[in-house]
Amino acid sequence: MIKYAFEYTDGAMMYYELDENAYYPEEGTVLEGEWLNLEEFKCRICTVDPETHPQCPAAMALWPVLRDFGHRISHEPVNVQVDWTDVHLEAVTSTQQAVRSMVGLMLALSRCPVMEKLRPMAHFHLPFADAAHTQFRVLGMYLIAQYLRENSGMEPDWTLEGLLQNYRELQHANRRLAERIRAASETDAAVNGLIILDALAQSVEMGINQNLKKLRPLFEMYMDPE
């Protein structure tokens, strides 16, 4: 269980518990808001059946963010406490950064077929991760997946072409979600959270080969031809 607590200087407090083994929201949930309708701002790559899921699953996962942060200003400071396993983290940061951190987790735990490709990272959630940490974790997650595929008799992707495609799809989905949120949010806090996520996704796509070269010196102990 990953717990987020937010406290503002005006006394407002928000508390969330997210189970990394669950999906959000629960199956059969119906929420209010036209911005949630699947056909509105639908991703061109969406494979969700509107007959069984008339609302966008990624947008539904973010509904609490709009409910609680839609009236906040992006640069408004907030005290954030995050607890998971035996770790406690506390920071005073902007609403924009705080929302970005939790939004990433919520999307990975949603029923969106694009976002759920990040689901393994939810089990190793790193609050307030920067681009470098995100790139390292994404590369590690994808390469583990390829190893498991190969061990299961499936074709692995050691070229990372599939990872590039995944992140192109994530960028598209993030942009469409940002459009949804702009239609519902009173201010820009939640939108900016998604903009940061999209920037992180873009940095992974644009810098995979470059960053692997930067990482290579850290792995010299593995490069001995023996």
Backbone bond lengths (Angstrom), bond angles and torsions (degrees), N, CA, C in turn:
res aa  C-N    CA-C-N  psi(-1)  N-CA   C-N-CA  omega(-1)  CA-C   N-CA-C  phi
1 M - - - 1.454 - - 1.527 110.08 -
2 I 1.324 116.17 131.16 1.461 122.20 178.87 1.523 107.85 -111.93
3 K 1.321 116.22 124.64 1.465 121.60 -174.33 1.524 110.45 -114.86
4 Y 1.321 114.79 129.20 1.465 122.05 175.47 1.526 108.69 -115.38
5 A 1.333 116.77 132.22 1.461 122.11 175.26 1.526 108.45 -128.11
6 F 1.326 116.83 130.32 1.467 123.20 -179.14 1.526 108.66 -118.63
7 E 1.318 116.94 135.38 1.463 121.07 178.22 1.528 109.08 -135.79
8 Y 1.346 115.25 125.81 1.456 121.86 179.31 1.524 111.07 -101.99
9 T 1.319 115.90 160.92 1.460 120.87 -179.47 1.523 112.12 -67.56
10 D 1.341 116.94 -19.13 1.462 119.49 177.40 1.527 112.29 -83.80
11 G 1.331 116.57 4.25 1.458 121.18 177.67 1.513 114.60 95.05
12 A 1.321 118.19 -9.91 1.467 120.99 179.62 1.525 110.24 -67.73
13 M 1.338 115.62 137.92 1.454 121.31 179.55 1.525 109.07 -134.79
14 M 1.324 116.24 139.44 1.460 122.46 175.62 1.519 108.64 -129.72
15 Y 1.328 115.69 142.86 1.464 120.34 -176.49 1.515 108.83 -137.28
16 Y 1.338 116.31 134.86 1.467 121.73 -177.89 1.528 109.75 -135.79
17 E 1.321 115.68 140.87 1.459 121.99 171.97 1.524 107.46 -122.00
18 L 1.325 115.97 124.14 1.460 121.57 -178.12 1.517 109.48 -122.97
19 D 1.321 115.51 119.00 1.457 121.96 179.95 1.518 108.71 -87.62
20 E 1.318 117.35 116.60 1.459 120.88 -176.67 1.532 112.88 -68.08
21 N 1.329 117.68 -7.35 1.461 121.43 177.80 1.528 112.18 -101.43
22 A 1.329 117.40 3.77 1.459 121.37 -175.79 1.522 110.91 -115.31
23 Y 1.328 116.16 170.66 1.455 122.73 172.91 1.523 108.70 -108.61
24 Y 1.322 116.14 149.42 1.465 120.76 179.73 1.524 109.84 -130.08
25 P 1.351 116.16 138.00 1.459 124.70 -10.85 1.523 110.89 -76.73
26 E 1.320 117.55 -177.46 1.451 121.36 -178.74 1.524 110.56 -65.37
27 E 1.324 115.47 151.22 1.465 121.78 179.14 1.526 109.54 -56.54
28 G 1.336 116.19 135.12 1.454 121.26 178.79 1.512 114.47 91.07
29 T 1.310 118.04 -4.65 1.461 121.45 179.20 1.527 110.27 -68.29
30 V 1.317 116.27 137.27 1.464 122.05 175.00 1.526 107.44 -126.73
31 L 1.327 116.49 126.43 1.455 121.96 -177.16 1.529 110.46 -114.14
32 E 1.319 116.77 159.94 1.454 121.52 179.99 1.520 110.93 -91.40
33 G 1.330 115.39 139.24 1.460 120.15 177.01 1.514 111.36 137.69
34 E 1.323 116.79 121.44 1.455 120.21 -179.52 1.522 112.16 -63.28
35 W 1.332 116.51 -27.72 1.465 120.37 -178.48 1.519 112.19 -65.58
36 L 1.351 116.44 -13.70 1.454 121.40 179.66 1.533 112.99 -85.73
37 N 1.324 117.18 -17.28 1.455 120.66 -175.34 1.536 110.61 -58.27
38 L 1.315 115.95 130.95 1.461 121.17 -174.83 1.521 112.01 -57.73
39 E 1.329 117.33 -40.43 1.458 120.97 -174.64 1.527 112.24 -73.52
40 E 1.336 117.46 -16.36 1.463 121.00 176.46 1.531 108.77 -83.79
41 F 1.338 116.93 124.07 1.467 121.52 179.62 1.532 112.10 59.61
42 K 1.327 116.78 29.47 1.464 120.50 -176.58 1.527 111.06 -63.63
43 C 1.336 116.05 137.61 1.461 120.76 177.63 1.529 109.48 -68.81
44 R 1.318 116.24 143.11 1.463 119.26 178.67 1.520 111.95 -66.87
45 I 1.342 117.17 -19.18 1.458 121.72 -178.69 1.526 112.10 -99.67
46 C 1.331 116.71 6.49 1.471 120.63 -175.00 1.523 111.09 -66.80
47 T 1.332 116.27 132.78 1.470 121.74 178.27 1.530 111.38 -113.94
48 V 1.326 116.88 8.89 1.465 120.90 -179.64 1.526 109.63 -72.55
49 D 1.326 116.61 135.33 1.461 122.48 179.61 1.529 109.13 -80.61
50 P 1.347 118.34 114.78 1.468 120.32 -179.00 1.515 113.84 -65.68
51 E 1.326 117.24 -19.00 1.457 120.22 178.80 1.528 110.92 -69.91
52 T 1.322 116.12 -38.80 1.472 120.08 -178.62 1.526 112.51 -97.13
53 H 1.340 116.83 -24.35 1.461 120.91 -179.55 1.532 108.47 -134.52
54 P 1.330 117.36 82.48 1.469 120.59 -176.38 1.518 114.20 -70.50
55 Q 1.346 117.77 -12.85 1.451 121.11 179.12 1.526 110.78 -113.13
56 C 1.334 116.03 145.56 1.464 121.54 -178.57 1.529 110.11 -63.71
57 P 1.330 118.82 120.14 1.467 120.50 -176.45 1.526 113.56 -64.35
58 A 1.323 117.60 -33.58 1.468 119.61 178.23 1.526 110.31 -69.50
59 A 1.329 116.54 -42.85 1.458 120.46 178.49 1.528 111.04 -64.04
60 M 1.330 116.51 -37.90 1.467 120.20 178.72 1.523 110.96 -62.84
61 A 1.329 116.28 -38.38 1.467 119.63 178.99 1.519 111.19 -63.99
62 L 1.344 116.35 -29.23 1.465 120.65 -178.07 1.516 113.23 -92.32
63 W 1.325 117.58 -1.00 1.464 120.45 -178.18 1.531 112.97 -53.62
64 P 1.347 119.78 -42.56 1.474 118.54 177.72 1.525 113.89 -60.91
65 V 1.331 116.89 -30.73 1.468 120.51 178.38 1.522 110.69 -64.73
66 L 1.327 116.32 -45.69 1.463 119.74 178.26 1.523 111.27 -66.64
67 R 1.310 116.81 -37.66 1.466 120.87 179.00 1.523 111.31 -62.15
68 D 1.323 116.33 -42.65 1.459 120.48 -171.38 1.519 114.42 -97.20
69 F 1.347 117.73 -24.89 1.460 120.28 -174.19 1.524 113.45 -119.03
70 G 1.337 117.06 -1.96 1.461 119.91 -175.76 1.512 114.13 -59.64
71 H 1.333 117.87 -24.68 1.466 120.72 -178.28 1.526 112.54 -99.90
72 R 1.334 117.37 2.29 1.464 120.95 -178.38 1.524 110.81 -89.35
73 I 1.325 115.47 153.10 1.453 122.10 177.28 1.527 108.48 -89.20
74 S 1.328 117.05 143.08 1.462 121.10 -171.72 1.525 113.32 -59.45
75 H 1.348 118.21 -36.77 1.461 119.71 -176.38 1.527 113.05 -92.14
76 E 1.340 117.88 4.74 1.468 121.23 179.71 1.528 109.79 -64.89
77 P 1.347 118.16 127.30 1.467 119.76 -178.15 1.525 112.05 -71.74
78 V 1.324 115.71 147.60 1.458 121.84 178.84 1.520 109.06 -147.10
79 N 1.318 116.42 142.81 1.457 121.61 174.13 1.524 107.77 -87.73
80 V 1.328 116.31 124.21 1.464 122.06 -177.23 1.521 109.63 -118.60
81 Q 1.319 115.88 132.15 1.458 121.45 173.75 1.524 108.43 -121.75
82 V 1.318 115.87 131.16 1.462 121.31 179.99 1.519 108.28 -124.37
83 D 1.322 116.24 129.65 1.460 122.12 178.56 1.517 109.26 -126.07
84 W 1.329 116.33 131.14 1.464 121.91 173.92 1.518 108.62 -155.86
85 T 1.305 115.43 142.17 1.476 123.52 -172.07 1.531 108.02 46.12
86 D 1.326 118.08 -118.49 1.469 120.53 179.75 1.520 112.28 -107.98
87 V 1.321 116.39 21.95 1.459 120.68 -175.02 1.527 110.19 -109.70
88 H 1.321 116.26 136.96 1.464 122.55 174.13 1.521 108.09 -124.91
89 L 1.318 116.85 127.64 1.459 121.97 179.54 1.513 108.07 -127.20
90 E 1.326 116.91 136.37 1.457 121.85 178.56 1.522 109.29 -135.64
91 A 1.328 116.02 138.02 1.457 120.14 -179.26 1.520 109.48 -153.59
92 V 1.322 115.81 151.38 1.463 122.17 169.14 1.519 106.20 -105.50
93 T 1.307 116.01 117.19 1.458 120.55 -175.77 1.514 109.19 -144.51
94 S 1.318 116.99 -178.32 1.461 121.02 178.81 1.525 110.07 -77.46
95 T 1.317 115.75 154.79 1.465 120.02 175.63 1.519 110.24 -57.47
96 Q 1.316 116.10 -38.23 1.466 121.02 178.95 1.516 111.72 -56.72
97 Q 1.325 117.54 -48.89 1.461 121.07 -179.36 1.518 111.30 -69.40
98 A 1.327 116.87 -39.55 1.464 120.35 -179.48 1.523 111.19 -64.17
99 V 1.334 116.04 -43.95 1.458 120.89 179.41 1.523 110.42 -64.92
100 R 1.331 116.38 -42.24 1.461 120.34 179.42 1.514 112.01 -56.06
101 S 1.323 116.55 -42.23 1.457 120.48 -178.05 1.526 111.59 -63.54
102 M 1.330 116.79 -46.70 1.458 119.71 -177.10 1.521 112.19 -75.58
103 V 1.336 116.46 -33.88 1.464 120.71 178.70 1.526 110.75 -59.70
104 G 1.332 116.84 -41.40 1.460 119.59 178.88 1.506 112.30 -58.35
105 L 1.331 116.09 -40.73 1.462 120.58 178.25 1.521 110.81 -68.23
106 M 1.325 117.28 -44.45 1.465 121.13 -178.92 1.523 111.51 -60.63
107 L 1.324 116.80 -41.61 1.459 119.83 -179.15 1.522 111.60 -66.75
108 A 1.321 116.89 -39.85 1.466 120.20 178.96 1.523 111.45 -64.45
109 L 1.334 117.21 -25.75 1.465 121.54 -179.39 1.524 112.60 -96.74
110 S 1.329 117.06 4.42 1.455 120.47 179.44 1.525 110.39 -80.29
111 R 1.331 115.34 173.30 1.457 121.27 178.53 1.532 112.04 -91.22
112 C 1.317 117.17 8.96 1.462 120.92 178.17 1.520 109.54 -67.23
113 P 1.339 118.95 125.22 1.478 120.91 -177.89 1.525 113.55 -65.37
114 V 1.329 117.86 -20.65 1.461 120.59 175.99 1.527 109.89 -81.67
115 M 1.319 116.55 -48.58 1.464 120.86 -176.02 1.527 112.82 -69.17
116 E 1.331 117.18 -29.27 1.457 118.43 -176.16 1.530 112.93 -68.67
117 K 1.336 117.47 -9.09 1.461 119.71 173.98 1.528 111.06 -66.90
118 L 1.339 116.35 -15.99 1.464 121.47 176.27 1.522 112.12 -93.73
119 R 1.324 116.16 2.62 1.464 119.69 -172.95 1.526 113.99 -56.90
120 P 1.336 120.80 -39.31 1.471 118.63 177.88 1.526 113.09 -56.49
121 M 1.342 116.86 -30.63 1.459 119.89 -179.21 1.524 111.85 -70.10
122 A 1.338 116.80 -23.51 1.461 119.69 178.31 1.522 111.10 -64.06
123 H 1.332 116.81 -29.53 1.464 121.05 178.89 1.521 111.63 -74.54
124 F 1.318 116.32 -14.75 1.463 121.11 178.44 1.531 108.32 -129.86
125 H 1.328 113.88 47.64 1.463 121.54 -176.22 1.517 111.09 -59.29
126 L 1.336 115.19 135.46 1.461 121.55 178.31 1.525 107.96 -125.33
127 P 1.334 117.72 99.34 1.465 119.81 -178.85 1.525 112.30 -59.79
128 F 1.326 115.67 141.59 1.469 123.45 175.04 1.533 112.61 60.65
129 A 1.326 117.32 28.85 1.468 120.56 179.34 1.523 110.29 -65.12
130 D 1.338 116.11 138.61 1.461 119.90 176.22 1.523 109.49 -88.78
131 A 1.346 116.10 -175.98 1.457 120.31 -175.31 1.520 111.94 -62.07
132 A 1.342 117.59 -41.06 1.464 120.60 -177.30 1.530 111.26 -63.73
133 H 1.329 116.96 -45.13 1.465 120.33 178.65 1.528 110.64 -64.29
134 T 1.334 115.91 -40.75 1.460 119.60 -179.60 1.526 110.92 -63.75
135 Q 1.324 116.90 -43.21 1.459 120.51 179.25 1.519 111.65 -60.66
136 F 1.333 116.73 -43.92 1.460 121.18 -179.38 1.525 110.32 -62.96
137 R 1.330 117.17 -44.99 1.457 121.30 -178.34 1.527 111.39 -67.48
138 V 1.329 116.61 -39.59 1.464 120.43 -179.70 1.527 110.42 -65.59
139 L 1.321 116.29 -45.99 1.463 119.90 178.73 1.521 110.96 -60.92
140 G 1.328 116.16 -44.75 1.459 119.92 179.12 1.516 111.96 -61.61
141 M 1.347 116.57 -44.19 1.466 120.86 179.38 1.525 110.67 -60.10
142 Y 1.328 116.44 -46.32 1.470 119.80 -176.14 1.525 111.63 -67.32
143 L 1.320 117.25 -40.61 1.465 119.87 -179.20 1.528 111.37 -69.25
144 I 1.315 117.62 -34.93 1.470 120.25 174.03 1.523 109.48 -62.21
145 A 1.328 116.13 -42.11 1.465 120.16 179.44 1.527 111.11 -60.81
146 Q 1.326 116.61 -39.64 1.464 119.61 -179.99 1.529 111.23 -68.65
147 Y 1.304 116.78 -38.10 1.474 121.05 176.62 1.529 110.00 -61.72
148 L 1.322 116.47 -44.05 1.457 120.66 179.70 1.530 110.87 -66.32
149 R 1.322 116.95 -38.33 1.468 120.49 176.73 1.530 110.67 -61.51
150 E 1.315 115.79 -46.44 1.465 119.89 -179.34 1.521 110.89 -62.28
151 N 1.327 116.96 -41.53 1.466 120.66 178.88 1.518 112.68 -67.43
152 S 1.329 116.21 -18.64 1.463 120.83 179.16 1.520 111.92 -97.62
153 G 1.345 116.18 9.88 1.459 120.29 178.60 1.511 113.85 80.24
154 M 1.330 117.34 15.04 1.462 121.80 179.17 1.526 109.78 -100.64
155 E 1.325 115.72 163.64 1.459 120.63 -178.99 1.526 110.02 -77.48
156 P 1.332 118.44 121.19 1.472 120.23 178.07 1.524 110.95 -85.43
157 D 1.295 116.41 162.67 1.461 121.86 176.96 1.526 108.48 -118.52
158 W 1.322 116.43 89.24 1.466 120.53 179.70 1.523 111.44 -85.62
159 T 1.334 118.18 -5.96 1.464 120.96 178.60 1.528 111.95 -83.60
160 L 1.333 116.63 -14.25 1.474 124.10 -179.12 1.526 112.62 71.78
161 E 1.328 117.10 12.65 1.460 119.62 177.90 1.525 110.88 -63.00
162 G 1.323 116.32 -37.60 1.457 119.81 178.32 1.515 112.12 -64.68
163 L 1.317 116.68 -35.83 1.465 120.70 177.90 1.530 110.43 -65.41
164 L 1.320 116.39 -42.07 1.462 119.77 176.80 1.525 110.66 -59.55
165 Q 1.330 116.58 -43.03 1.458 120.75 -179.82 1.522 110.52 -65.68
166 N 1.333 116.77 -41.42 1.459 120.36 177.61 1.517 111.27 -55.96
167 Y 1.320 116.16 -44.39 1.458 119.17 -175.92 1.518 113.00 -76.81
168 R 1.307 118.16 -25.23 1.461 119.44 170.97 1.533 109.37 -64.59
169 E 1.331 115.92 -41.60 1.462 120.36 178.78 1.526 110.81 -66.98
170 L 1.333 116.93 -39.08 1.461 120.30 178.36 1.522 111.21 -64.60
171 Q 1.316 117.48 -40.09 1.463 120.34 177.63 1.522 110.63 -61.09
172 H 1.327 116.15 -44.16 1.463 120.30 179.48 1.527 110.04 -62.56
173 A 1.323 117.21 -46.31 1.465 120.75 -179.66 1.520 111.06 -63.44
174 N 1.330 118.31 -40.19 1.464 121.55 178.28 1.527 111.29 -61.95
175 R 1.327 116.07 -41.93 1.465 119.04 -179.88 1.526 111.21 -64.88
176 R 1.333 116.31 -41.19 1.464 119.00 178.81 1.528 111.23 -67.00
177 L 1.333 116.62 -36.99 1.459 119.81 176.13 1.522 110.78 -64.46
178 A 1.321 117.30 -40.67 1.460 120.62 178.29 1.524 110.46 -60.17
179 E 1.332 117.36 -37.73 1.461 120.95 177.38 1.520 110.39 -64.99
180 R 1.326 116.39 -41.89 1.465 119.79 176.67 1.523 110.66 -59.35
181 I 1.325 115.55 -46.88 1.458 120.68 -174.76 1.522 110.83 -67.66
182 R 1.313 118.04 -36.46 1.461 120.39 176.96 1.521 110.43 -60.27
183 A 1.320 115.96 -32.57 1.460 120.26 -178.97 1.532 111.75 -73.51
184 A 1.329 116.94 -18.24 1.460 120.26 -174.97 1.524 113.86 -114.85
185 S 1.330 117.57 -24.16 1.457 120.93 -172.19 1.516 111.83 -86.24
186 E 1.315 116.44 138.23 1.464 122.26 178.42 1.526 111.37 -74.70
187 T 1.321 116.73 -31.63 1.454 121.76 179.48 1.513 108.86 -131.99
188 D 1.339 117.73 -168.65 1.452 120.07 -168.43 1.516 114.72 -103.87
189 A 1.342 119.59 7.84 1.464 120.34 -173.07 1.518 112.30 -61.63
190 A 1.331 117.23 -53.77 1.462 119.81 -177.32 1.523 110.76 -67.15
191 V 1.331 118.00 -36.98 1.453 121.07 178.26 1.520 110.14 -60.81
192 N 1.318 116.82 -45.31 1.459 119.83 -179.54 1.521 111.36 -63.45
193 G 1.332 117.35 -32.25 1.452 119.80 175.76 1.516 111.25 -59.77
194 L 1.330 117.19 -42.34 1.458 120.89 178.77 1.520 111.37 -71.74
195 I 1.334 116.85 -34.63 1.456 119.46 177.97 1.525 110.39 -60.96
196 I 1.337 116.49 -39.68 1.464 120.11 178.22 1.521 109.89 -65.74
197 L 1.317 117.15 -41.79 1.465 120.13 177.66 1.519 110.35 -59.21
198 D 1.313 116.80 -43.81 1.459 120.18 -179.90 1.523 110.77 -64.06
199 A 1.327 117.41 -37.47 1.461 120.43 177.73 1.518 110.96 -64.50
200 L 1.337 116.68 -39.41 1.463 119.95 177.09 1.514 110.88 -65.43
201 A 1.331 116.65 -41.93 1.463 119.96 178.34 1.518 110.61 -61.86
202 Q 1.329 116.97 -41.69 1.452 120.37 -179.97 1.522 111.22 -65.39
203 S 1.336 117.02 -37.58 1.460 119.18 -179.28 1.519 110.79 -65.50
204 V 1.328 117.16 -32.89 1.462 120.10 177.18 1.513 110.09 -67.97
205 E 1.342 116.84 -45.47 1.463 119.55 -178.04 1.523 111.30 -65.18
206 M 1.305 117.02 -46.18 1.452 120.69 -172.95 1.519 113.20 -75.75
207 G 1.329 117.90 -18.54 1.450 118.59 -171.92 1.509 116.39 -122.20
208 I 1.334 118.95 19.27 1.459 120.30 -175.78 1.522 111.15 -59.59
209 N 1.302 117.60 -55.65 1.471 119.52 -178.15 1.520 111.83 -64.67
210 Q 1.315 116.16 -41.99 1.460 120.36 179.70 1.521 111.50 -62.68
211 N 1.335 115.90 -42.93 1.457 119.33 -178.17 1.525 112.29 -73.45
212 L 1.315 117.51 -29.78 1.458 119.07 174.40 1.525 110.48 -64.02
213 K 1.333 116.31 -36.59 1.459 119.70 176.53 1.527 110.78 -65.45
214 K 1.337 116.36 -39.29 1.460 120.36 178.87 1.523 111.31 -66.98
215 L 1.324 115.89 -33.51 1.463 120.61 -178.86 1.524 112.62 -78.36
216 R 1.311 116.83 -21.86 1.464 120.74 -173.96 1.531 113.23 -52.58
217 P 1.346 120.58 -44.22 1.470 119.81 -179.79 1.527 113.55 -58.81
218 L 1.324 117.30 -26.67 1.461 120.69 179.75 1.523 111.95 -72.35
219 F 1.332 116.40 -15.49 1.458 121.01 -175.10 1.530 111.94 -114.81
220 E 1.325 116.27 22.96 1.461 119.91 -178.08 1.519 111.97 -58.98
221 M 1.336 117.15 -31.59 1.471 119.91 -179.34 1.525 112.03 -65.39
222 Y 1.330 117.35 -17.04 1.459 121.95 178.16 1.525 111.82 -96.15
223 M 1.325 117.89 -6.05 1.449 121.21 -172.27 1.533 112.96 -95.45
224 D 1.321 117.89 2.75 1.459 121.44 179.12 1.520 109.24 -68.45
225 P 1.330 118.57 119.25 1.470 120.75 -177.89 1.527 113.00 -67.47
226 E 1.329 117.71 -13.55 1.480 123.42 179.45 1.519 109.55 57.85
